[in-house]
Amino acid sequence: MPILEWMTRDKDIRTADSVPYRLLETDGLQNGGDADPRNMLIQGDNLDALKALLPYYAGSVKCIYIDPPYNTKSAFEHYDDNLEHSQWLAMMYPRLVLLRDLLAEDGSIWVSIDDNEAAYLKVMALLQS
């Protein structure tokens, strides 16, 4: 079955576009006295954070490393790693779209993943190239 059939095509593929832009706010207590925007720690949903970075860094990031949930069918203290396959794909696709938009033409994306979703992640990444 083609990968896009696993997702609810219309909704999932357009999710990245529908995420609203949010402003990044500086927390003076957390910046260590250095408000240099080149070094940021962003707290919040990663989809929102990626969208907030686009106006500043679109097409300019040379290297991206992500460590998404492996979807091992396990439950951990801070997150549940037991999504339905289609839910995992639907979660990852818009993030890959936004990561691609941040990536420089000569940049690369590196991913830590295990065998549970590796093949599908590769196909989704190819769809973004």
A tleap script that builds the chain and sets N, CA, C and O, in Angstrom:
source leaprc.protein.ff14SB
mol = sequence {
  NMET PRO ILE LEU GLU TRP MET THR ARG ASP
  LYS ASP ILE ARG THR ALA ASP SER VAL PRO
  TYR ARG LEU LEU GLU THR ASP GLY LEU GLN
  ASN GLY GLY ASP ALA ASP PRO ARG ASN MET
  LEU ILE GLN GLY ASP ASN LEU ASP ALA LEU
  LYS ALA LEU LEU PRO TYR TYR ALA GLY SER
  VAL LYS CYS ILE TYR ILE ASP PRO PRO TYR
  ASN THR LYS SER ALA PHE GLU HIE TYR ASP
  ASP ASN LEU GLU HIE SER GLN TRP LEU ALA
  MET MET TYR PRO ARG LEU VAL LEU LEU ARG
  ASP LEU LEU ALA GLU ASP GLY SER ILE TRP
  VAL SER ILE ASP ASP ASN GLU ALA ALA TYR
  LEU LYS VAL MET ALA LEU LEU GLN CSER
}
set mol.1.N position { 0.850 -1.173 0.000 }
set mol.1.CA position { 0.000 0.000 0.000 }
set mol.1.C position { 0.897 1.238 0.000 }
set mol.1.O position { 1.820 1.316 0.811 }
set mol.2.N position { 0.652 2.213 -0.891 }
set mol.2.CA position { 1.472 3.422 -0.912 }
set mol.2.C position { 1.387 4.176 0.408 }
set mol.2.O position { 0.359 4.169 1.085 }
set mol.3.N position { 2.496 4.829 0.754 }
set mol.3.CA position { 2.593 5.492 2.055 }
set mol.3.C position { 1.526 6.560 2.250 }
set mol.3.O position { 1.003 6.703 3.355 }
set mol.4.N position { 1.192 7.305 1.218 }
set mol.4.CA position { 0.213 8.375 1.391 }
set mol.4.C position { -1.182 7.846 1.664 }
set mol.4.O position { -2.027 8.590 2.162 }
set mol.5.N position { -1.451 6.582 1.354 }
set mol.5.CA position { -2.752 6.005 1.668 }
set mol.5.C position { -2.878 5.681 3.152 }
set mol.5.O position { -3.991 5.506 3.649 }
set mol.6.N position { -1.760 5.600 3.865 }
set mol.6.CA position { -1.812 5.344 5.301 }
set mol.6.C position { -2.284 6.576 6.054 }
set mol.6.O position { -2.824 6.468 7.155 }
set mol.7.N position { -2.085 7.729 5.471 }
set mol.7.CA position { -2.473 8.969 6.127 }
set mol.7.C position { -3.858 9.379 5.645 }
set mol.7.O position { -4.312 8.937 4.589 }
set mol.8.N position { -4.523 10.223 6.420 }
set mol.8.CA position { -5.767 10.811 5.944 }
set mol.8.C position { -5.338 11.950 5.031 }
set mol.8.O position { -5.195 13.096 5.459 }
set mol.9.N position { -5.144 11.619 3.811 }
set mol.9.CA position { -4.399 12.393 2.821 }
set mol.9.C position { -4.649 13.899 2.883 }
set mol.9.O position { -3.705 14.658 3.100 }
set mol.10.N position { -5.853 14.343 2.705 }
set mol.10.CA position { -6.109 15.782 2.639 }
set mol.10.C position { -5.682 16.491 3.912 }
set mol.10.O position { -4.993 17.511 3.861 }
set mol.11.N position { -6.082 15.965 5.027 }
set mol.11.CA position { -5.799 16.622 6.303 }
set mol.11.C position { -4.313 16.557 6.669 }
set mol.11.O position { -3.709 17.583 6.983 }
set mol.12.N position { -3.730 15.378 6.631 }
set mol.12.CA position { -2.356 15.196 7.096 }
set mol.12.C position { -1.333 15.891 6.211 }
set mol.12.O position { -0.362 16.458 6.713 }
set mol.13.N position { -1.538 15.853 4.917 }
set mol.13.CA position { -0.570 16.452 4.008 }
set mol.13.C position { -0.609 17.970 4.098 }
set mol.13.O position { 0.400 18.624 3.835 }
set mol.14.N position { -1.733 18.538 4.459 }
set mol.14.CA position { -1.855 19.991 4.547 }
set mol.14.C position { -1.631 20.549 5.966 }
set mol.14.O position { -1.732 21.757 6.181 }
set mol.15.N position { -1.332 19.683 6.908 }
set mol.15.CA position { -1.168 20.118 8.290 }
set mol.15.C position { -0.100 21.177 8.447 }
set mol.15.O position { -0.312 22.149 9.171 }
set mol.16.N position { 1.036 21.027 7.798 }
set mol.16.CA position { 2.132 21.993 7.936 }
set mol.16.C position { 1.681 23.384 7.524 }
set mol.16.O position { 2.069 24.370 8.149 }
set mol.17.N position { 0.864 23.475 6.478 }
set mol.17.CA position { 0.381 24.783 6.029 }
set mol.17.C position { -0.613 25.391 7.001 }
set mol.17.O position { -0.696 26.613 7.119 }
set mol.18.N position { -1.362 24.559 7.693 }
set mol.18.CA position { -2.411 25.077 8.570 }
set mol.18.C position { -1.921 25.468 9.959 }
set mol.18.O position { -2.662 26.088 10.721 }
set mol.19.N position { -0.675 25.113 10.301 }
set mol.19.CA position { -0.141 25.503 11.610 }
set mol.19.C position { 0.078 27.005 11.599 }
set mol.19.O position { 0.776 27.511 10.721 }
set mol.20.N position { -0.503 27.736 12.555 }
set mol.20.CA position { -0.325 29.191 12.557 }
set mol.20.C position { 1.101 29.576 12.955 }
set mol.20.O position { 1.763 28.875 13.721 }
set mol.21.N position { 1.552 30.704 12.417 }
set mol.21.CA position { 2.847 31.238 12.849 }
set mol.21.C position { 2.690 31.790 14.255 }
set mol.21.O position { 1.689 32.431 14.575 }
set mol.22.N position { 3.683 31.537 15.085 }
set mol.22.CA position { 3.690 32.057 16.450 }
set mol.22.C position { 4.975 32.846 16.640 }
set mol.22.O position { 6.001 32.557 16.025 }
set mol.23.N position { 4.896 33.836 17.493 }
set mol.23.CA position { 6.084 34.608 17.809 }
set mol.23.C position { 6.887 33.901 18.879 }
set mol.23.O position { 6.327 33.339 19.820 }
set mol.24.N position { 8.191 33.929 18.736 }
set mol.24.CA position { 9.057 33.404 19.783 }
set mol.24.C position { 9.248 34.498 20.816 }
set mol.24.O position { 9.521 35.648 20.470 }
set mol.25.N position { 9.106 34.146 22.064 }
set mol.25.CA position { 9.256 35.115 23.138 }
set mol.25.C position { 10.516 34.808 23.934 }
set mol.25.O position { 10.784 33.659 24.284 }
set mol.26.N position { 11.273 35.842 24.211 }
set mol.26.CA position { 12.482 35.685 25.006 }
set mol.26.C position { 12.113 35.659 26.478 }
set mol.26.O position { 11.318 36.477 26.941 }
set mol.27.N position { 12.680 34.738 27.198 }
set mol.27.CA position { 12.512 34.653 28.640 }
set mol.27.C position { 13.813 35.134 29.268 }
set mol.27.O position { 14.805 34.405 29.288 }
set mol.28.N position { 13.808 36.358 29.778 }
set mol.28.CA position { 15.018 36.964 30.337 }
set mol.28.C position { 15.632 36.161 31.468 }
set mol.28.O position { 16.835 36.262 31.712 }
set mol.29.N position { 14.832 35.365 32.164 }
set mol.29.CA position { 15.362 34.550 33.251 }
set mol.29.C position { 16.124 33.334 32.738 }
set mol.29.O position { 16.920 32.742 33.468 }
set mol.30.N position { 15.881 32.964 31.485 }
set mol.30.CA position { 16.487 31.759 30.932 }
set mol.30.C position { 17.623 32.012 29.951 }
set mol.30.O position { 18.312 31.074 29.549 }
set mol.31.N position { 17.829 33.285 29.555 }
set mol.31.CA position { 18.806 33.524 28.505 }
set mol.31.C position { 20.233 33.692 29.007 }
set mol.31.O position { 21.139 33.872 28.194 }
set mol.32.N position { 20.465 33.640 30.289 }
set mol.32.CA position { 21.815 33.736 30.833 }
set mol.32.C position { 22.480 35.065 30.546 }
set mol.32.O position { 23.707 35.156 30.559 }
set mol.33.N position { 21.696 36.095 30.289 }
set mol.33.CA position { 22.243 37.413 29.995 }
set mol.33.C position { 22.647 37.589 28.543 }
set mol.33.O position { 23.164 38.642 28.171 }
set mol.34.N position { 22.425 36.589 27.726 }
set mol.34.CA position { 22.796 36.658 26.316 }
set mol.34.C position { 21.549 36.408 25.475 }
set mol.34.O position { 21.076 35.277 25.369 }
set mol.35.N position { 21.032 37.455 24.890 }
set mol.35.CA position { 19.815 37.331 24.100 }
set mol.35.C position { 20.134 37.049 22.631 }
set mol.35.O position { 19.300 37.315 21.765 }
set mol.36.N position { 21.306 36.524 22.337 }
set mol.36.CA position { 21.726 36.212 20.973 }
set mol.36.C position { 20.790 35.156 20.388 }
set mol.36.O position { 20.732 34.038 20.901 }
set mol.37.N position { 20.055 35.491 19.323 }
set mol.37.CA position { 19.081 34.541 18.773 }
set mol.37.C position { 19.706 33.362 18.031 }
set mol.37.O position { 18.979 32.460 17.614 }
set mol.38.N position { 21.021 33.337 17.852 }
set mol.38.CA position { 21.629 32.195 17.177 }
set mol.38.C position { 21.621 30.953 18.057 }
set mol.38.O position { 21.762 29.836 17.559 }
set mol.39.N position { 21.460 31.142 19.357 }
set mol.39.CA position { 21.437 30.026 20.300 }
set mol.39.C position { 20.115 30.075 21.050 }
set mol.39.O position { 19.896 30.954 21.884 }
set mol.40.N position { 19.239 29.130 20.749 }
set mol.40.CA position { 17.911 29.141 21.347 }
set mol.40.C position { 17.552 27.779 21.912 }
set mol.40.O position { 17.931 26.734 21.384 }
set mol.41.N position { 16.818 27.832 22.987 }
set mol.41.CA position { 16.167 26.653 23.530 }
set mol.41.C position { 14.682 26.976 23.472 }
set mol.41.O position { 14.215 27.889 24.152 }
set mol.42.N position { 13.951 26.240 22.673 }
set mol.42.CA position { 12.536 26.529 22.472 }
set mol.42.C position { 11.726 25.479 23.198 }
set mol.42.O position { 11.883 24.279 22.975 }
set mol.43.N position { 10.850 25.957 24.075 }
set mol.43.CA position { 9.993 25.056 24.828 }
set mol.43.C position { 8.603 25.118 24.220 }
set mol.43.O position { 8.030 26.196 24.061 }
set mol.44.N position { 8.068 23.956 23.882 }
set mol.44.CA position { 6.730 23.909 23.318 }
set mol.44.C position { 6.619 22.789 22.306 }
set mol.44.O position { 7.546 21.997 22.137 }
set mol.45.N position { 5.495 22.725 21.642 }
set mol.45.CA position { 5.272 21.709 20.625 }
set mol.45.C position { 6.255 21.916 19.477 }
set mol.45.O position { 6.441 23.040 19.011 }
set mol.46.N position { 6.883 20.835 19.022 }
set mol.46.CA position { 7.899 20.988 17.984 }
set mol.46.C position { 7.320 21.447 16.650 }
set mol.46.O position { 8.026 22.098 15.880 }
set mol.47.N position { 6.080 21.137 16.353 }
set mol.47.CA position { 5.460 21.606 15.121 }
set mol.47.C position { 5.315 23.131 15.162 }
set mol.47.O position { 5.600 23.810 14.176 }
set mol.48.N position { 4.876 23.662 16.296 }
set mol.48.CA position { 4.768 25.117 16.464 }
set mol.48.C position { 6.140 25.778 16.404 }
set mol.48.O position { 6.294 26.843 15.807 }
set mol.49.N position { 7.132 25.151 17.019 }
set mol.49.CA position { 8.482 25.717 17.040 }
set mol.49.C position { 9.071 25.761 15.628 }
set mol.49.O position { 9.682 26.760 15.247 }
set mol.50.N position { 8.898 24.709 14.865 }
set mol.50.CA position { 9.418 24.696 13.495 }
set mol.50.C position { 8.774 25.798 12.660 }
set mol.50.O position { 9.454 26.477 11.890 }
set mol.51.N position { 7.480 25.972 12.812 }
set mol.51.CA position { 6.779 27.008 12.048 }
set mol.51.C position { 7.248 28.398 12.472 }
set mol.51.O position { 7.355 29.295 11.635 }
set mol.52.N position { 7.527 28.585 13.762 }
set mol.52.CA position { 7.999 29.882 14.258 }
set mol.52.C position { 9.403 30.211 13.753 }
set mol.52.O position { 9.758 31.383 13.630 }
set mol.53.N position { 10.198 29.189 13.462 }
set mol.53.CA position { 11.561 29.408 12.970 }
set mol.53.C position { 11.607 29.738 11.475 }
set mol.53.O position { 12.580 30.330 11.010 }
set mol.54.N position { 10.590 29.371 10.731 }
set mol.54.CA position { 10.594 29.558 9.277 }
set mol.54.C position { 10.876 30.988 8.821 }
set mol.54.O position { 11.697 31.175 7.923 }
set mol.55.N position { 10.232 32.010 9.399 }
set mol.55.CA position { 10.505 33.367 8.901 }
set mol.55.C position { 11.967 33.793 9.063 }
set mol.55.O position { 12.441 34.663 8.333 }
set mol.56.N position { 12.665 33.202 9.990 }
set mol.56.CA position { 14.048 33.584 10.268 }
set mol.56.C position { 15.069 32.714 9.541 }
set mol.56.O position { 16.127 33.200 9.142 }
set mol.57.N position { 14.758 31.440 9.368 }
set mol.57.CA position { 15.777 30.495 8.904 }
set mol.57.C position { 15.391 29.684 7.663 }
set mol.57.O position { 16.107 28.748 7.309 }
set mol.58.N position { 14.300 30.010 7.001 }
set mol.58.CA position { 13.878 29.235 5.830 }
set mol.58.C position { 15.000 29.172 4.799 }
set mol.58.O position { 15.564 30.192 4.403 }
set mol.59.N position { 15.306 27.955 4.377 }
set mol.59.CA position { 16.299 27.742 3.342 }
set mol.59.C position { 17.736 27.982 3.746 }
set mol.59.O position { 18.608 28.088 2.883 }
set mol.60.N position { 18.006 28.071 5.051 }
set mol.60.CA position { 19.372 28.411 5.461 }
set mol.60.C position { 20.021 27.442 6.450 }
set mol.60.O position { 21.181 27.632 6.814 }
set mol.61.N position { 19.315 26.427 6.884 }
set mol.61.CA position { 19.859 25.501 7.875 }
set mol.61.C position { 20.675 24.420 7.160 }
set mol.61.O position { 20.172 23.742 6.265 }
set mol.62.N position { 21.925 24.269 7.561 }
set mol.62.CA position { 22.839 23.326 6.890 }
set mol.62.C position { 22.697 21.892 7.396 }
set mol.62.O position { 22.873 20.948 6.627 }
set mol.63.N position { 22.382 21.720 8.673 }
set mol.63.CA position { 22.312 20.373 9.220 }
set mol.63.C position { 21.180 20.301 10.241 }
set mol.63.O position { 21.082 21.133 11.143 }
set mol.64.N position { 20.337 19.301 10.082 }
set mol.64.CA position { 19.223 19.070 11.004 }
set mol.64.C position { 19.345 17.642 11.519 }
set mol.64.O position { 19.537 16.704 10.744 }
set mol.65.N position { 19.231 17.490 12.831 }
set mol.65.CA position { 19.222 16.164 13.450 }
set mol.65.C position { 17.917 16.024 14.204 }
set mol.65.O position { 17.582 16.881 15.022 }
set mol.66.N position { 17.173 14.959 13.943 }
set mol.66.CA position { 15.948 14.710 14.698 }
set mol.66.C position { 15.999 13.308 15.298 }
set mol.66.O position { 16.633 12.399 14.763 }
set mol.67.N position { 15.322 13.171 16.403 }
set mol.67.CA position { 15.224 11.908 17.115 }
set mol.67.C position { 13.745 11.679 17.420 }
set mol.67.O position { 13.315 11.833 18.563 }
set mol.68.N position { 12.961 11.308 16.392 }
set mol.68.CA position { 11.526 11.154 16.606 }
set mol.68.C position { 11.221 9.907 17.425 }
set mol.68.O position { 12.088 9.052 17.605 }
set mol.69.N position { 9.997 9.803 17.918 }
set mol.69.CA position { 9.613 8.562 18.601 }
set mol.69.C position { 9.794 7.373 17.670 }
set mol.69.O position { 9.455 7.440 16.489 }
set mol.70.N position { 10.326 6.297 18.205 }
set mol.70.CA position { 10.594 5.110 17.400 }
set mol.70.C position { 9.338 4.293 17.147 }
set mol.70.O position { 9.334 3.408 16.292 }
set mol.71.N position { 8.283 4.580 17.878 }
set mol.71.CA position { 7.022 3.853 17.765 }
set mol.71.C position { 7.234 2.374 18.060 }
set mol.71.O position { 6.888 1.501 17.264 }
set mol.72.N position { 7.810 2.124 19.223 }
set mol.72.CA position { 8.176 0.763 19.633 }
set mol.72.C position { 7.048 0.028 20.346 }
set mol.72.O position { 7.232 -1.102 20.800 }
set mol.73.N position { 5.905 0.650 20.445 }
set mol.73.CA position { 4.750 0.072 21.152 }
set mol.73.C position { 4.992 0.001 22.658 }
set mol.73.O position { 4.503 -0.900 23.340 }
set mol.74.N position { 5.752 0.965 23.156 }
set mol.74.CA position { 6.059 1.046 24.588 }
set mol.74.C position { 5.493 2.339 25.158 }
set mol.74.O position { 5.213 3.283 24.419 }
set mol.75.N position { 5.330 2.375 26.446 }
set mol.75.CA position { 4.909 3.595 27.133 }
set mol.75.C position { 6.046 4.026 28.051 }
set mol.75.O position { 6.606 3.214 28.787 }
set mol.76.N position { 6.376 5.301 28.000 }
set mol.76.CA position { 7.426 5.854 28.838 }
set mol.76.C position { 6.832 6.914 29.745 }
set mol.76.O position { 5.681 7.312 29.570 }
set mol.77.N position { 7.600 7.365 30.697 }
set mol.77.CA position { 7.106 8.333 31.676 }
set mol.77.C position { 6.650 9.633 31.020 }
set mol.77.O position { 5.621 10.185 31.410 }
set mol.78.N position { 7.396 10.135 30.026 }
set mol.78.CA position { 7.107 11.451 29.462 }
set mol.78.C position { 6.339 11.424 28.142 }
set mol.78.O position { 5.851 12.463 27.698 }
set mol.79.N position { 6.223 10.276 27.516 }
set mol.79.CA position { 5.444 10.194 26.286 }
set mol.79.C position { 5.073 8.739 26.002 }
set mol.79.O position { 5.696 7.799 26.496 }
set mol.80.N position { 4.043 8.599 25.193 }
set mol.80.CA position { 3.574 7.279 24.798 }
set mol.80.C position { 4.151 6.966 23.425 }
set mol.80.O position { 3.935 7.725 22.481 }
set mol.81.N position { 4.865 5.885 23.300 }
set mol.81.CA position { 5.502 5.473 22.056 }
set mol.81.C position { 4.718 4.314 21.440 }
set mol.81.O position { 5.296 3.360 20.918 }
set mol.82.N position { 3.401 4.417 21.514 }
set mol.82.CA position { 2.540 3.328 21.074 }
set mol.82.C position { 1.436 3.876 20.167 }
set mol.82.O position { 0.250 3.698 20.443 }
set mol.83.N position { 1.836 4.540 19.090 }
set mol.83.CA position { 0.861 5.094 18.158 }
set mol.83.C position { 0.488 4.064 17.102 }
set mol.83.O position { 1.281 3.185 16.767 }
set mol.84.N position { -0.707 4.181 16.594 }
set mol.84.CA position { -1.063 3.417 15.404 }
set mol.84.C position { -0.116 3.859 14.297 }
set mol.84.O position { 0.334 5.004 14.276 }
set mol.85.N position { 0.181 2.954 13.389 }
set mol.85.CA position { 1.106 3.273 12.306 }
set mol.85.C position { 0.676 4.535 11.556 }
set mol.85.O position { 1.502 5.404 11.277 }
set mol.86.N position { -0.599 4.634 11.234 }
set mol.86.CA position { -1.095 5.789 10.480 }
set mol.86.C position { -0.973 7.074 11.299 }
set mol.86.O position { -0.732 8.140 10.734 }
set mol.87.N position { -1.136 6.988 12.624 }
set mol.87.CA position { -0.978 8.166 13.471 }
set mol.87.C position { 0.473 8.637 13.486 }
set mol.87.O position { 0.746 9.837 13.456 }
set mol.88.N position { 1.391 7.690 13.534 }
set mol.88.CA position { 2.808 8.047 13.527 }
set mol.88.C position { 3.178 8.745 12.224 }
set mol.88.O position { 3.873 9.761 12.235 }
set mol.89.N position { 2.713 8.199 11.099 }
set mol.89.CA position { 2.969 8.815 9.800 }
set mol.89.C position { 2.365 10.210 9.719 }
set mol.89.O position { 2.998 11.145 9.226 }
set mol.90.N position { 1.134 10.342 10.208 }
set mol.90.CA position { 0.459 11.641 10.179 }
set mol.90.C position { 1.170 12.657 11.062 }
set mol.90.O position { 1.171 13.847 10.747 }
set mol.91.N position { 1.771 12.217 12.152 }
set mol.91.CA position { 2.524 13.108 13.029 }
set mol.91.C position { 3.830 13.547 12.366 }
set mol.91.O position { 4.202 14.718 12.443 }
set mol.92.N position { 4.515 12.624 11.723 }
set mol.92.CA position { 5.832 12.900 11.156 }
set mol.92.C position { 5.781 13.720 9.864 }
set mol.92.O position { 6.649 14.564 9.640 }
set mol.93.N position { 4.807 13.491 9.037 }
set mol.93.CA position { 4.788 14.127 7.721 }
set mol.93.C position { 4.865 15.654 7.780 }
set mol.93.O position { 5.730 16.228 7.118 }
set mol.94.N position { 4.001 16.344 8.542 }
set mol.94.CA position { 4.097 17.813 8.550 }
set mol.94.C position { 5.419 18.317 9.132 }
set mol.94.O position { 5.901 19.378 8.736 }
set mol.95.N position { 5.997 17.583 10.048 }
set mol.95.CA position { 7.292 17.980 10.606 }
set mol.95.C position { 8.385 17.888 9.540 }
set mol.95.O position { 9.255 18.756 9.462 }
set mol.96.N position { 8.340 16.849 8.731 }
set mol.96.CA position { 9.306 16.720 7.643 }
set mol.96.C position { 9.123 17.820 6.599 }
set mol.96.O position { 10.099 18.306 6.028 }
set mol.97.N position { 7.883 18.209 6.351 }
set mol.97.CA position { 7.626 19.311 5.419 }
set mol.97.C position { 8.295 20.590 5.920 }
set mol.97.O position { 8.982 21.274 5.161 }
set mol.98.N position { 8.095 20.910 7.198 }
set mol.98.CA position { 8.674 22.133 7.756 }
set mol.98.C position { 10.192 22.039 7.851 }
set mol.98.O position { 10.887 23.030 7.626 }
set mol.99.N position { 10.714 20.864 8.182 }
set mol.99.CA position { 12.167 20.696 8.213 }
set mol.99.C position { 12.758 20.919 6.823 }
set mol.99.O position { 13.795 21.568 6.685 }
set mol.100.N position { 12.113 20.394 5.813 }
set mol.100.CA position { 12.587 20.603 4.447 }
set mol.100.C position { 12.596 22.082 4.101 }
set mol.100.O position { 13.516 22.555 3.434 }
set mol.101.N position { 11.577 22.824 4.548 }
set mol.101.CA position { 11.512 24.258 4.270 }
set mol.101.C position { 12.631 25.026 4.973 }
set mol.101.O position { 13.065 26.068 4.483 }
set mol.102.N position { 13.093 24.528 6.100 }
set mol.102.CA position { 14.203 25.166 6.815 }
set mol.102.C position { 15.557 24.831 6.192 }
set mol.102.O position { 16.510 25.600 6.321 }
set mol.103.N position { 15.641 23.711 5.534 }
set mol.103.CA position { 16.912 23.181 5.054 }
set mol.103.C position { 17.478 23.993 3.884 }
set mol.103.O position { 16.757 24.363 2.957 }
set mol.104.N position { 18.786 24.257 3.954 }
set mol.104.CA position { 19.490 24.892 2.839 }
set mol.104.C position { 19.584 23.910 1.685 }
set mol.104.O position { 19.456 22.702 1.883 }
set mol.105.N position { 19.805 24.419 0.488 }
set mol.105.CA position { 19.883 23.549 -0.682 }
set mol.105.C position { 20.981 22.503 -0.550 }
set mol.105.O position { 20.831 21.375 -1.020 }
set mol.106.N position { 22.080 22.875 0.086 }
set mol.106.CA position { 23.183 21.924 0.275 }
set mol.106.C position { 23.196 21.331 1.684 }
set mol.106.O position { 24.209 20.781 2.117 }
set mol.107.N position { 22.075 21.440 2.398 }
set mol.107.CA position { 21.984 20.916 3.754 }
set mol.107.C position { 21.573 19.457 3.782 }
set mol.107.O position { 21.260 18.864 2.750 }
set mol.108.N position { 21.578 18.890 4.977 }
set mol.108.CA position { 21.184 17.487 5.126 }
set mol.108.C position { 20.403 17.296 6.424 }
set mol.108.O position { 20.571 18.035 7.394 }
set mol.109.N position { 19.554 16.287 6.406 }
set mol.109.CA position { 18.770 15.911 7.588 }
set mol.109.C position { 19.255 14.542 8.045 }
set mol.109.O position { 19.349 13.611 7.245 }
set mol.110.N position { 19.560 14.423 9.320 }
set mol.110.CA position { 19.994 13.170 9.929 }
set mol.110.C position { 18.922 12.742 10.927 }
set mol.110.O position { 18.405 13.562 11.687 }
set mol.111.N position { 18.594 11.452 10.916 }
set mol.111.CA position { 17.501 10.945 11.741 }
set mol.111.C position { 17.965 9.717 12.514 }
set mol.111.O position { 18.596 8.817 11.961 }
set mol.112.N position { 17.641 9.698 13.795 }
set mol.112.CA position { 17.847 8.515 14.613 }
set mol.112.C position { 16.507 7.789 14.692 }
set mol.112.O position { 15.526 8.330 15.202 }
set mol.113.N position { 16.476 6.564 14.183 }
set mol.113.CA position { 15.226 5.793 14.159 }
set mol.113.C position { 15.583 4.308 14.158 }
set mol.113.O position { 16.679 3.934 13.740 }
set mol.114.N position { 14.680 3.476 14.617 }
set mol.114.CA position { 14.948 2.033 14.553 }
set mol.114.C position { 14.114 1.410 13.439 }
set mol.114.O position { 13.516 2.123 12.633 }
set mol.115.N position { 14.074 0.105 13.396 }
set mol.115.CA position { 13.434 -0.596 12.284 }
set mol.115.C position { 11.914 -0.499 12.261 }
set mol.115.O position { 11.306 -0.786 11.231 }
set mol.116.N position { 11.283 -0.103 13.361 }
set mol.116.CA position { 9.825 -0.066 13.398 }
set mol.116.C position { 9.234 0.846 12.326 }
set mol.116.O position { 8.225 0.499 11.712 }
set mol.117.N position { 9.839 1.991 12.095 }
set mol.117.CA position { 9.294 2.956 11.136 }
set mol.117.C position { 10.328 3.423 10.117 }
set mol.117.O position { 10.034 4.320 9.326 }
set mol.118.N position { 11.521 2.849 10.109 }
set mol.118.CA position { 12.613 3.346 9.265 }
set mol.118.C position { 12.256 3.357 7.780 }
set mol.118.O position { 12.519 4.345 7.094 }
set mol.119.N position { 11.674 2.299 7.282 }
set mol.119.CA position { 11.375 2.232 5.847 }
set mol.119.C position { 10.375 3.306 5.444 }
set mol.119.O position { 10.530 3.942 4.402 }
set mol.120.N position { 9.351 3.509 6.263 }
set mol.120.CA position { 8.346 4.517 5.942 }
set mol.120.C position { 8.908 5.930 6.077 }
set mol.120.O position { 8.547 6.824 5.312 }
set mol.121.N position { 9.783 6.122 7.041 }
set mol.121.CA position { 10.423 7.429 7.199 }
set mol.121.C position { 11.272 7.757 5.972 }
set mol.121.O position { 11.281 8.896 5.506 }
set mol.122.N position { 11.975 6.772 5.457 }
set mol.122.CA position { 12.793 6.979 4.244 }
set mol.122.C position { 11.908 7.397 3.068 }
set mol.122.O position { 12.255 8.308 2.317 }
set mol.123.N position { 10.780 6.736 2.914 }
set mol.123.CA position { 9.884 7.072 1.814 }
set mol.123.C position { 9.330 8.485 1.995 }
set mol.123.O position { 9.278 9.251 1.033 }
set mol.124.N position { 8.919 8.838 3.202 }
set mol.124.CA position { 8.416 10.188 3.447 }
set mol.124.C position { 9.497 11.233 3.169 }
set mol.124.O position { 9.206 12.290 2.610 }
set mol.125.N position { 10.725 10.946 3.550 }
set mol.125.CA position { 11.828 11.871 3.298 }
set mol.125.C position { 12.037 12.039 1.791 }
set mol.125.O position { 12.291 13.150 1.325 }
set mol.126.N position { 11.935 10.955 1.031 }
set mol.126.CA position { 12.081 11.053 -0.413 }
set mol.126.C position { 10.957 11.867 -1.037 }
set mol.126.O position { 11.167 12.561 -2.031 }
set mol.127.N position { 9.772 11.784 -0.460 }
set mol.127.CA position { 8.649 12.578 -0.960 }
set mol.127.C position { 8.901 14.076 -0.777 }
set mol.127.O position { 8.346 14.903 -1.500 }
set mol.128.N position { 9.746 14.408 0.202 }
set mol.128.CA position { 10.051 15.812 0.477 }
set mol.128.C position { 11.190 16.352 -0.382 }
set mol.128.O position { 11.409 17.563 -0.406 }
set mol.129.N position { 11.913 15.499 -1.079 }
set mol.129.CA position { 13.066 15.983 -1.844 }
set mol.129.C position { 12.670 16.471 -3.224 }
set mol.129.O position { 13.525 16.909 -3.993 }
savepdb mol mol.pdb
quit
